[in-house]
Every structure is written in C-alpha cells, then in structure tokens.
C-alpha cells in the first residue's frame, strides 16, 4: 500500500507541482468555455438548417445532415490532427493569421483545439437541439403561423425558446464530455492539465501530478452533474404535475 500511495498521492510532488498543474487546468477551463460557447451556437445553426422546410431548402438540409453524420463519425483526435497539421498550409500569405491563429494572446494549439472541438461537438449539440425542437408540439408552429409569423419568426420566437429549455440537461452533459475531451489537445503541444501531469510524470516517474489533475476535473464535473440531476428532476416533476392536471 505504501508503494501505491507513493505513486499516486505523493504530497511532496503534488505540492511542488501544484501551481504548474493548476495553470494547466486553467488552460483546460478556458478551452472548455470558449469551445463550449461556440459549439452551442454552431449546433443551433446546424439544427435550424436541418429544420428548414421546403423543396428549395433541400440542399441546405442535405449539407447539414451530411456534416452532422461526418463529424459524429470522425474521432475528435483525428479532427484535431487534421486541423493542426494542414490549416497552416491552407491559409498562407495574407490569410496566415487564420492558418496560424494567435488571437487574444492565446497560442495556435489553443485555437486549433477550439476549432476542432467546436466542429465536432457542434454536430452532437445539433442533434440535441433537433430532439428539443421536435419535442415541441406541432400545434405551436401552427398557432404561430396562424398569427401571421413566417417559419423563421415562429422558430425564433416560439419554437426555439421552448426547445432550449427542454434540452439544457443534455447540453450540460455534452459540456462535461467536452471538457474531458480537451485533454486530447495535448497531442499538439498545448500544456493543459493532462499534459502538465504527464510532464511531471516523465520527470519524476510518479503519477501524483496526474492524480491532482483528476481531482481538479472531479471538483468541476461533479457539481455540474448534480445540476443536471436537479434540472432533470425538475422537468420530470413538471411533466408529472401536468399529467395529473390533465387526468383530472
């Protein structure tokens, strides 16, 4: 047991490298928040594209469906490698600021990670939004159209607000998964919390710094998971009350 605690819970190694690992976790949080916000908006755009009615919008629906299927099928790690390995060669010359992005003082691996995570999780969140939109009773759309709204206005003012309220718990679940997947960006040189722990592990042949990183993840994800549980319980209670009122 002493060997186990020495390998995973060496307080001296944790104390000596606490600031370094915490700085890496700060990078993880920044990457998660920026990517999560962008993925939320991108996912909503994809979902609305997929819900656009009419024969003229068929190509738009096809593109959105194809995009969602592809990016849900391709591993995030592969997307990160494709973007970081080729984007600098695609955008050159006057567009070099896109190929090697260093916006707001952040490194290009950070932005490659943001782009890859947004593209991938936008596809997952689009399906969550679609489920929420389809869960709104069709009569809501008919009522909005009868009031003189076109499809876009009805979606904006009636359908989407109701759908978003329904899908907050699964979106939070996706955010938790997104935050854990930020560790994959370490393969292209970003010193996030896992890469910081691995650096210490390589120097000390001890995993205590990685244990510290795991603890930091748990300290953030468990409260988020409890929020999801409360939201789900609140929705179930609301539906049960509605069912009882309807039955009465």
Residue pairs with C-beta under 8 A, 6 or more apart in sequence:
6 206
7 206
7 207
7 208
8 207
8 208
8 211
9 208
9 211
10 206
10 208
11 208
13 200
13 204
13 206
13 208
13 209
14 208
14 209
14 211
14 212
17 196
17 200
17 209
17 212
18 212
20 196
20 199
20 200
20 209
21 193
21 196
21 197
21 200
21 209
21 212
21 213
21 216
22 216
23 191
23 196
24 191
24 192
24 193
24 194
24 195
24 196
24 197
24 213
25 192
25 193
25 196
25 213
25 216
27 110
27 190
27 191
27 192
27 193
28 179
28 182
28 183
28 192
28 193
28 194
29 179
29 220
30 106
30 110
31 110
31 113
31 114
31 117
31 182
31 185
31 190
31 192
32 175
32 178
32 179
32 182
34 114
35 113
35 114
35 117
35 118
35 121
35 178
35 182
36 121
36 175
36 178
36 179
38 114
38 118
38 122
39 117
39 118
39 121
39 122
39 125
39 174
39 178
40 125
40 171
42 118
42 119
42 122
42 125
42 126
43 121
43 122
43 123
43 124
43 125
43 126
43 128
43 129
44 125
44 126
44 129
44 160
46 64
46 67
46 68
46 122
46 123
46 126
46 129
47 64
47 125
47 126
47 127
47 129
47 130
47 133
48 129
48 155
48 160
49 60
49 61
49 63
49 64
50 61
50 64
50 65
50 68
50 126
50 130
51 130
51 133
51 155
52 60
52 61
52 151
53 151
64 126
67 123
68 123
68 126
68 127
70 123
71 79
71 119
71 120
71 122
71 123
72 120
72 123
72 124
72 127
74 120
76 116
76 117
76 120
76 181
76 184
77 184
77 187
79 116
79 119
79 120
80 112
80 113
80 116
80 184
80 185
80 187
80 188
81 187
81 188
82 116
83 112
83 115
83 116
83 119
84 108
84 109
84 112
84 116
84 188
87 98
87 99
87 100
87 112
87 115
88 96
88 99
88 100
89 99
90 99
91 97
91 98
91 99
92 99
97 103
100 108
101 108
101 111
101 112
102 108
102 111
103 111
107 190
109 185
109 188
109 189
109 190
110 185
110 190
112 185
112 188
113 182
113 184
113 185
113 188
113 190
116 185
117 178
117 181
117 182
117 185
121 174
121 177
121 178
121 181
124 174
125 171
125 174
128 167
128 170
128 171
128 174
129 163
129 164
129 167
131 167
131 170
132 162
132 163
132 164
132 166
132 167
133 155
133 159
133 160
133 163
135 163
135 166
136 159
136 162
136 163
136 166
140 158
140 159
140 162
141 154
141 158
141 159
143 158
144 153
144 154
144 157
144 158
144 159
145 151
145 154
149 157
149 158
166 235
168 231
169 228
169 231
169 232
169 235
172 224
172 227
172 228
172 231
173 228
175 224
176 221
176 224
176 225
176 228
179 217
179 220
179 221
180 217
180 221
182 192
183 192
183 193
183 194
183 195
185 192
186 192
186 194
186 195
186 198
191 199
193 213
193 216
193 217
194 210
194 213
196 209
196 213
197 207
197 209
197 210
197 211
197 212
197 213
198 210
199 209
200 206
200 208
200 209
200 210
201 207
201 209
201 210
